[in-house]
Amino acid sequence: MKDINNNDYYKDLNDFKEIKVPVPWGYICGKWWGSTNVQPIIGIHGWQDNSGTFDTVAPYIIERGHSFFCIDLPGHGFSSHIPKGLVYNLSYDGVYYVRRIVKYFDWKKIILIGHSLGGGISFLYASTYPNDVIKFISIDNCGPCLRSTQPMLAIAKNNIDNLFEYEKKDFDNILCYEYDEMLDIMIDGHHGSVYEEGCKILLKRGMKPSTHKDNCYVFTRDPRLKINAFAFFTLEKVLHLASRITCEVLNIRAKGGNQTDPKENYDIIMSAIEKSAKRFERVLIEGTHHVHLNDADVVGPIIVNFLSDAY
C-alpha cells in the first residue's frame, strides 16, 4: 500500500482542467482528467464531499488512456448552489444533473463511477436510461438510500420545518474557521472514514476564504444539503429499478464501510442487479467508506481492470 503521507504520491494530482457547465441557476463545475478530445468517464462523489474524492484514483484511470470528468454536484465544491427557497433531493435531482451534462456535451454512450450518493445517482441513471449506459461502477453503495414509509415521513416532516430555520441564518458569517480548525472539523466529521491527507484533498474544493474575517474560511457546501425531505426509497421501488439495469456493473464494497438497514438489503439489491446486468462483478475489500480515496493503490487497479475494454 502506498504511503499517502508521502508528498511524491500526490505530485500528479494537479493534472486536470477546471470545467464549468452552464445550468439555469449557475454552473456545475468539475475536474477533467486526461484528454478533452476523448469522451470521459463521469465521476460522481458522495454526500457533502466533492470531485476531489476521486483525486487519488484518477491517475490510474487516465494512465490507461481514459478521460475522467469528476463533477461537483450542485451545492458542493465549486458548483453553484440551487436558488434560495428550494431544497436538495439529490438522489432524484442527480439524474437531472447528469443528464444535463450528457446533453450539453452530446455524449451518446456513457460510463459512470459513483461513490456513496454518487453510486445511488449512477444506479438511478442506469435504470432510467438503460440504453445509454455502457458500464457503471459503484463504490460502497448498493443503490438509493432506503427507508420504510413510516420513518421516511417522519424524517420529511422534520426536514421541511428545518429549512425555514436554516433560511434565517447567515452561515458565511457565523461558521468561519482558521485552516487547522477546518481540517479538524473535516477529520472529526468523517469519523475515521477519510484519512488526514484525504481530508486535505477534499478541503481544496470544500472551503473558500471568508468575506467577513481575515485568515478564516467557510465551507463551500450548501448547509441545505442536510435537509433531504423525500430523498429516500422503499426496497420494493429499488428492486424494480434494479431490474432495469442492463449495462455492465462493478460493485466495490469496503468491509468497514456503510451498512444498509437491515444488512441483508445490500445482498438483495446486488442479486437483483446481477439478474438483469449484462455483466456483474462484485468485490469486497478491506477499508473504510472512502476506501477509494484512502487506498487508491487497491481500488485503482480494480477499476481499470473492469474498464479494460471500454473507450
HELIX and SHEET records of a PDB file:
HELIX    1   1 ASN A    7  TYR A   10  5                                   4    
HELIX    2   2 SER A   51  PHE A   54  5                                   4    
HELIX    3   3 ALA A   58  ILE A   62  1                                   5    
HELIX    4   4 LEU A   90  PHE A  105  1                                  16    
HELIX    5   5 LEU A  117  THR A  128  1                                  12    
HELIX    6   6 THR A  149  TYR A  166  1                                  18    
HELIX    7   7 PHE A  171  ILE A  174  1                                   4    
HELIX    8   8 TYR A  179  GLY A  189  1                                  11    
HELIX    9   9 GLU A  196  GLY A  206  1                                  11    
HELIX   10  10 PRO A  223  LYS A  226  5                                   4    
HELIX   11  11 LEU A  235  ALA A  242  1                                   8    
HELIX   12  12 GLU A  264  SER A  276  1                                  13    
HELIX   13  13 VAL A  291  ASN A  294  1                                   4    
HELIX   14  14 ALA A  296  PHE A  306  1                                  11    
SHEET    1   A 8 PHE A  16  VAL A  23  0                                        
SHEET    2   A 8 GLY A  26  TRP A  33 -1                                        
SHEET    3   A 8 PHE A  68  ILE A  71 -1                                        
SHEET    4   A 8 ILE A  41  ILE A  44  1                                        
SHEET    5   A 8 ILE A 110  HIS A 115  1                                        
SHEET    6   A 8 VAL A 133  ILE A 139  1                                        
SHEET    7   A 8 GLU A 248  GLY A 256  1                                        
SHEET    8   A 8 ARG A 279  THR A 288  1                                        
SHEET    1   B 2 MET A 207  PRO A 209  0                                        
SHEET    2   B 2 TYR A 217  PHE A 219 -1                                        
END                                                                             
